[in-house]
Amino acid sequence: MRSTSIDPAQVREFMQRRWDLVAGEKTRYQARRFLAGGPAACLRAWIDLRWRFLQVHPEGSSERAREEDLAHHRALANTLRSVADGFLRA
């Protein structure tokens, strides 16, 4: 396993971002894509993502795999929250 160091300044900068602006920009981007390509563009993006997933996981996803994935994401989110809390207090 490769060890990486975390730069506290970068974590602080990341946590202090204007997430409302990021969310707004994502919404505008999605709206532009929809306006440019209509519902067919959204469907095409879904088909492309599904195709890529099946390349990586030809067996598909099982209920167990989805539960493990969710547990991993929750654990990672908790870890990131605890790290962020420590940096914000420092």
Phi, psi and omega in degrees: 000133183276134179267134177234148177262149181253128178271111182305325180295321179292323178294316178300315180300317180298315183290335183267006179298155176278086185296334176295323178290322178298314180297319178297320179293322177297317179297316178297320179298313180296322179295318178298317178298318180294316180296324181286323186240353180068190182299332180298324179294321178294317179297318179298318178298318179297316180298316179298317179295318180296318178300315179296318179301315182290335173294318182282324183232076184299337180281355183083199178237137178264166176301318180297316180298320179293321178295318179295320179297316178297317179298319178298314180297320178295317179296317179297316179300318178296319178298313179298321178297317181292323176295314181298318179300318179296319179291321182290332178280336184287000000 
